[in-house]
Amino acid sequence: MTGDQIVLILTIAGFAAVVKSIAGFGYPLLLLPILAQFIDVVDAVLIVAPSNLFLNLGIAWRVRGQWREAKTLPVFTMAGVVGAVGGTLLLSSLPVQTFRLILFVILVAFLVNRLSGLQFTIADQKAHRLAPVVGGLAGVFQGAAGVSGPIVTPWFLSVDIERDTFIFAIASFFAVTQIGQMTVAAVDQLYTRDSIVIGLLLIPLSVLSLPIGAAIRDRISSAAFERVVIILLAISAATLLLRLL
């Protein structure tokens, strides 16, 4: 990559990190399409992982008092770790387009439901039964495509929890599955010197974004916050569609 390309990537990464610090997700969704224009998709996924981990840990720590309210999170996350390990092993062998198509269908179905006014919520009993299945699927996408927000975000919106609990749940899930993904990638020797260096360069940006995003989030209403989340999901659906065409 040229110096100008690295500056562009760092600029987009800074913006994406602030967005994630507000909404709890969106960093890989905004950054991976840019990186994939210049480098291999596998390298792009691995470059984003370290800074995304720091973001998730920082976000989860800021709202850690909500852990008791995230009732489906433990089983959802355990299944996600298993899925992330399997997905990372598939990272260099399965067509990325397949994952993008599935993510796109899931996103469109959720957005149509959410915007139709006929919003469904998942009752506690059913949520506990479905959590391992959905969590495992989300983990596979995290490991194989570097993105699981289009699955994780609709799930935790549908179980009807408060805003800070939502933030804690998705950030915690992303952090734990990210650790699994990075560990398997390191053992499998998927990291290169360049991916390590660029990945480390993105970490300071993620750390600096945390107080900015938290300050903005504290100043907007719950309704406005959900609109931000829906807009981000719509953007990610449009991005996936463009990459499928």
C-alpha positions in Angstrom: 0.0 0.0 0.0 1.1 3.6 -0.7 1.4 6.3 1.9 -1.8 8.0 0.6 -3.7 4.7 0.9 -2.6 4.2 4.5 -3.7 7.8 5.4 -7.1 7.1 3.8 -7.5 3.8 5.7 -6.5 5.5 9.0 -9.0 8.3 8.3 -11.9 5.9 7.6 -10.8 3.8 10.6 -11.0 6.9 12.9 -14.5 7.7 11.7 -15.7 4.0 12.0 -14.3 3.7 15.5 -16.3 6.7 16.7 -19.4 5.3 15.1 -18.8 2.0 16.8 -18.2 3.7 20.1 -21.7 5.3 19.8 -23.7 2.3 18.5 -21.6 -0.6 19.7 -21.0 -1.9 16.2 -20.2 -0.7 12.7 -16.4 -0.6 12.7 -15.6 -3.7 10.5 -18.7 -3.0 8.4 -17.4 0.5 7.5 -13.7 -0.3 7.3 -13.5 -3.7 5.7 -14.9 -2.6 2.3 -12.2 0.1 2.1 -9.4 -2.2 3.0 -10.6 -4.9 0.6 -10.0 -2.4 -2.3 -6.3 -2.5 -1.7 -5.5 -5.9 -0.1 -6.6 -9.5 0.1 -9.9 -10.0 2.1 -8.1 -12.4 4.5 -5.5 -9.8 5.3 -8.2 -7.1 5.7 -10.1 -9.2 8.2 -7.0 -9.9 10.2 -5.9 -6.2 10.2 -9.2 -5.0 11.6 -9.3 -7.6 14.4 -6.8 -6.1 17.0 -8.3 -2.6 17.0 -11.8 -4.0 17.0 -10.9 -6.0 20.0 -9.7 -3.0 21.9 -12.9 -1.1 21.0 -15.1 -3.9 22.2 -13.3 -4.3 25.5 -13.4 -0.6 26.1 -17.1 -0.2 25.3 -18.1 -3.3 27.4 -16.0 -2.0 30.3 -17.8 1.4 30.3 -21.2 -0.2 30.7 -20.1 -3.3 32.6 -22.8 -2.7 35.3 -25.4 -4.1 32.8 -24.0 -7.6 32.7 -26.8 -9.0 34.9 -29.5 -7.8 32.5 -28.0 -9.6 29.4 -29.6 -12.9 30.2 -29.0 -14.8 26.9 -25.4 -13.4 26.6 -23.4 -16.3 28.3 -24.8 -19.1 26.2 -24.9 -16.9 23.0 -21.2 -16.1 23.5 -20.1 -19.6 24.3 -21.7 -20.8 21.1 -20.2 -17.9 19.3 -16.6 -18.8 20.3 -17.1 -22.3 18.9 -18.5 -20.8 15.7 -15.6 -18.3 15.5 -13.0 -21.0 15.7 -14.7 -23.0 12.9 -15.2 -19.8 10.8 -11.6 -18.8 11.1 -10.5 -22.2 9.9 -12.8 -21.7 6.9 -11.4 -18.2 6.3 -9.1 -19.0 3.4 -11.2 -21.8 1.9 -14.8 -20.8 1.4 -16.0 -18.0 -1.0 -16.5 -14.8 0.8 -19.4 -14.0 -1.5 -21.4 -16.8 0.0 -21.1 -15.2 3.5 -22.0 -11.8 2.1 -25.2 -13.1 0.4 -26.4 -14.8 3.6 -25.7 -11.7 5.6 -27.5 -9.5 3.1 -30.7 -11.7 3.2 -30.6 -11.7 7.1 -30.2 -7.9 7.2 -33.0 -7.2 4.6 -35.4 -9.5 6.4 -34.7 -7.8 9.8 -34.9 -4.3 8.4 -38.3 -5.0 6.6 -39.7 -6.3 9.9 -38.3 -3.4 11.9 -39.5 -0.7 9.6 -42.9 -2.2 8.9 -44.1 -1.3 12.4 -44.8 -5.0 13.1 -41.8 -5.4 15.2 -41.4 -8.8 16.8 -39.7 -9.5 20.1 -38.4 -12.9 21.3 -39.8 -14.1 24.6 -37.3 -15.1 27.3 -38.0 -18.8 27.1 -37.7 -18.9 23.3 -34.6 -16.7 23.4 -32.7 -19.1 25.7 -33.5 -22.0 23.3 -32.4 -20.1 20.2 -29.4 -18.3 21.7 -26.9 -21.2 21.0 -28.0 -21.5 17.4 -27.9 -17.8 16.6 -24.7 -17.3 18.6 -22.9 -20.1 16.8 -24.0 -18.8 13.4 -22.8 -15.3 14.4 -19.4 -16.7 15.5 -18.9 -18.5 12.1 -19.5 -15.2 10.3 -17.1 -13.4 12.7 -14.4 -15.9 12.1 -14.8 -16.4 8.3 -15.8 -12.9 7.2 -14.8 -10.6 10.1 -18.3 -9.3 10.4 -21.1 -10.7 12.7 -23.0 -7.4 13.5 -25.8 -8.1 11.0 -26.7 -11.2 13.0 -25.8 -10.1 16.6 -27.4 -6.7 16.4 -30.9 -7.8 15.2 -30.8 -10.6 17.8 -30.2 -8.3 20.8 -32.6 -5.7 19.5 -35.3 -8.4 19.3 -34.8 -9.7 22.9 -36.1 -6.3 24.1 -33.3 -5.0 26.4 -32.3 -1.5 27.4 -29.8 0.6 25.4 -26.8 0.1 27.7 -27.5 -3.6 28.1 -27.6 -3.9 24.3 -24.3 -2.1 24.1 -22.7 -4.3 26.8 -24.1 -7.5 25.2 -22.9 -6.9 21.6 -19.5 -5.5 22.6 -18.9 -8.5 25.0 -19.8 -11.0 22.3 -17.6 -9.3 19.7 -14.7 -9.1 22.1 -14.8 -12.8 23.1 -15.3 -14.1 19.6 -12.5 -11.8 18.4 -10.1 -13.4 20.8 -11.0 -16.8 19.5 -10.6 -15.6 15.9 -7.2 -14.0 16.5 -5.9 -17.0 18.4 -6.8 -19.5 15.7 -5.4 -17.1 13.0 -2.1 -16.9 14.9 -1.9 -20.6 15.4 -2.7 -21.1 11.7 0.0 -18.6 10.8 -2.4 -16.4 8.8 -0.9 -13.2 10.0 1.8 -11.5 7.9 4.3 -8.8 9.0 2.3 -6.1 7.1 -1.0 -7.2 8.6 0.4 -7.0 12.1 2.0 -3.6 11.6 -1.1 -2.0 10.1 -3.3 -3.7 12.7 -1.2 -2.2 15.5 -1.4 1.3 13.9 -5.2 1.2 14.1 -5.2 0.5 17.9 -4.5 4.1 19.1 -7.4 5.4 16.9 -9.8 2.9 18.6 -8.7 3.9 22.1 -9.0 7.7 21.3 -12.5 7.2 19.9 -14.0 5.6 23.1 -14.6 8.8 25.1 -15.9 10.6 22.1 -18.5 8.0 21.2 -19.6 7.6 24.8 -20.1 11.3 25.2 -22.3 11.4 22.0 -24.3 8.3 23.1 -25.1 9.8 26.5 -26.6 12.9 24.8 -29.1 11.1 22.5 -32.4 9.5 23.4 -33.1 5.8 23.2 -35.3 6.4 20.2 -32.6 8.3 18.4 -30.1 5.6 19.3 -32.2 2.9 17.7 -32.5 5.1 14.6 -28.7 5.3 14.4 -28.5 1.5 14.7 -31.2 1.0 12.0 -29.4 3.4 9.7 -26.1 1.6 10.2 -27.7 -1.7 9.4 -29.2 -0.2 6.2 -25.8 1.1 5.2 -24.2 -2.3 5.8 -27.0 -4.0 3.7 -26.3 -1.5 0.9 -22.6 -2.2 1.2 -23.1 -5.9 1.0 -25.3 -5.5 -2.0 -22.7 -3.5 -3.9 -20.1 -6.1 -3.1 -22.3 -8.8 -4.4 -23.0 -7.1 -7.7 
